[in-house]
Amino acid sequence: MKQRIRLPVDSDLCHASFRWAVECLKESPRLLRVSPQEDQDIADVPTRVDTSLSIYSWVVEGDTREVYSDGG
């Protein structure tokens, strides 16, 4: 099971918030999971729409951790 880290402030998915999440991840991102409302190509990592996520939320996954935001 991966360690889950929540961003201290919920944020819409944009380049700045993605970079912030990667800094918090502290390892290479492997996958970006997004809610259908956040379906956009902003990262050089595979992106997958995950309908189980709440509206406007997103998750950056690494090998052992994941950083998430419940949206903004």
RODO-737662 format. One record per atom (N, C-alpha, C, O): x, y, z; residue in one letter. Coordinates in steps of 0.02 Angstrom, whole numbers, padded with zeros to 5 digits, always signed. Each point is the difference from the previous one (the first is absolute). Layout:
BEGIN
XYZA...
END
This chain:
BEGIN
+00042-00059+00000M-00042+00059+00000M+00044+00063+00000M+00050+00003+00036M-00068+00045-00077K+00039+00061-00006K-00016+00049+00057K-00057+00003+00024K+00107+00035-00005Q-00010+00054+00048Q-00039+00055-00035Q+00018+00021-00055Q-00073+00003+00086R-00042+00053-00029R+00017+00067+00032R+00003+00005+00061R+00009+00044-00102I+00017+00067+00023I-00051+00048-00030I-00007+00003-00061I-00027+00034+00103R-00049+00049-00025R+00034+00069-00004R+00033+00021+00047R-00042+00013-00104L+00025+00068-00003L-00033+00041+00055L-00060-00009+00012L+00096+00054+00021P-00028+00037+00056P-00056+00048-00021P-00041+00020+00041P+00039-00002-00105V-00053+00043-00026V-00026-00034-00064V+00039-00016-00044V-00105+00006+00040D-00028-00030-00060D+00011+00047-00059D-00004+00061+00006D+00020-00091-00063S+00020+00039-00057S-00028-00029-00064S-00002-00061-00009S-00020+00104-00037D-00017-00023-00067D+00063-00026-00033D+00055+00020+00018D-00063-00064-00065L+00057-00028-00035L+00026+00051-00052L-00036+00017-00047L+00097+00006+00057C+00034+00044-00047C+00074-00016+00005C+00020-00040+00042C+00021+00071-00084H+00072-00016+00001H+00031+00014+00069H+00039-00041+00024H-00057+00097+00007A+00030+00017+00064A-00020-00050+00055A+00043-00022+00038A-00107+00003-00036S-00020-00047+00052S+00028-00070-00013S+00015-00036+00047S-00009+00017-00110F+00031-00064-00016F+00073-00001+00023F+00022-00049+00030F+00016+00103-00045R+00070+00003+00022R+00005-00002+00076R+00045-00032+00027R-00091+00066+00008W-00001-00001+00073W-00011-00071+00025W+00034-00022+00046W-00081-00013-00076A-00014-00069+00020A+00061-00045-00011A+00014-00043+00042A+00021+00053-00097V+00060-00040-00014V+00054+00014+00052V+00035-00045+00022V-00029+00109-00002E+00048+00016+00054E-00018-00036+00064E+00044-00025+00035E-00108+00023-00018C-00023-00035+00060C+00008-00075-00006C+00010-00035+00050C-00015+00010-00111L+00006-00072-00013L+00070-00025+00017L+00008-00055+00028L+00043+00094-00044K+00070-00015+00015K+00024-00064-00035K+00046-00033+00025K-00076+00016-00081E+00023-00054-00043E-00029+00013-00069E-00043+00043-00008E+00065-00080-00040S-00023+00011-00069S-00074-00017-00007S-00022-00054+00021S-00017+00099-00052P-00070-00017-00011P-00006-00053-00054P+00035+00001-00050P-00081-00048+00061R-00011-00055-00047R-00068+00005-00035R-00007-00023-00057R-00042+00053+00091L-00068+00003-00026L-00036+00059+00030L+00008+00016+00059L-00048+00018-00100L-00044+00053+00023L-00071-00025-00010L-00021-00011-00057L-00016+00002+00112R-00070-00019-00004R-00042+00062+00012R+00013+00039+00045R-00064-00030-00087V-00041+00061+00004V-00074-00018-00002V-00020-00051-00028V-00021+00094+00059S-00072-00007-00007S-00019+00021-00071S+00040+00035-00033S-00097-00054+00008P-00020+00019-00068P+00002+00076-00012P+00012+00022-00056P-00025+00018+00108Q+00000+00072-00007Q+00070+00029-00009Q+00008+00056-00024Q+00043-00093+00044E+00069+00022-00005E+00038-00033-00057E+00061+00000-00001E-00097-00029-00046D+00031-00036-00055D+00036+00048-00048D-00031+00030-00044D+00096-00022+00055Q+00042+00043-00041Q+00070-00028-00001Q+00021-00035+00046Q+00016+00052-00098D+00068-00024-00007D+00048+00054+00023D+00017+00045-00039D+00005-00049+00102I+00046+00051+00025I+00067-00028+00021I+00045+00038+00019I-00037-00103-00021A+00061-00031+00027A+00032-00047-00051A-00033-00025-00045A+00097+00014+00054D+00036-00048-00041D-00001-00069+00031D+00048-00038-00005D-00103+00022+00038V-00011-00066+00028V-00067-00026-00026V-00043+00041-00018V+00033-00106+00016P-00065-00025-00022P-00056+00028+00043P+00007+00006+00061P-00062+00011-00092T-00058+00027+00035T-00060-00046-00012T-00013-00021-00056T-00023+00006+00110R-00058-00044-00005R-00060+00033+00035R+00006+00024+00057R-00063-00024-00090V-00061+00024+00031V-00025-00054+00048V-00006-00059-00019V-00007+00078+00080D-00022-00046+00052D-00068+00023+00025D-00005+00048+00038D-00048-00083-00058T-00067+00020+00018T-00016-00011+00074T-00052+00023+00025T+00096-00057+00012S-00012-00010+00071S+00022+00061+00041S-00017+00005+00059S+00054+00041-00090L+00022+00060+00035L-00058+00050+00005L-00043+00003-00044L+00043+00036+00097S-00052+00051+00007S+00012+00057-00050S+00054+00005-00028S-00104+00035+00016I+00002+00053-00050I+00060+00046+00012I+00013+00021+00057I+00023-00006-00110Y+00059+00044-00001Y+00060-00025+00040Y+00046+00039+00013Y-00045-00101+00006S+00058-00026+00037S+00049-00033-00048S-00016-00017-00057S+00077+00008+00081W+00053-00030-00039W+00054-00028+00046W+00007+00020+00057W+00032-00068-00084V+00050-00036+00039V+00062-00010-00043V-00004-00021-00057V+00063+00037+00085V+00063-00015-00033V+00030-00060+00036V+00011+00003+00061V+00003-00056-00097E+00026-00061+00030E+00074-00009-00016E+00022+00011-00056E+00015-00032+00107G+00069-00022-00009G+00003-00074+00015G-00051-00034+00000G+00111+00009+00012D+00008-00071+00015D-00026-00018+00070D-00030-00053+00009D+00042+00097+00040T-00018-00017+00069T-00047+00051+00032T-00025-00012+00055T+00013+00068-00089R-00043+00053+00028R-00049+00025-00052R+00008-00013-00060R-00058+00048+00083E-00045+00037-00044E-00020+00064+00034E-00012+00001+00060E+00008+00052-00099V-00020+00065+00025V-00065+00017-00034V-00008-00008-00061V-00040+00032+00100Y-00066+00013-00028Y-00028+00068+00021Y+00020+00029+00050Y-00067-00006-00090S-00037+00061+00014S-00074-00015-00012S-00017-00034-00048S-00025+00059+00092D-00072-00007-00009D-00030+00055-00044D-00060+00009-00002D+00103+00026-00033G-00022+00052-00046G-00009+00067+00035G+00008+00006+00061G-00024+00043-00100G-00006+00067+00029G-00060+00036-00024G-00012+00057+00020G
END
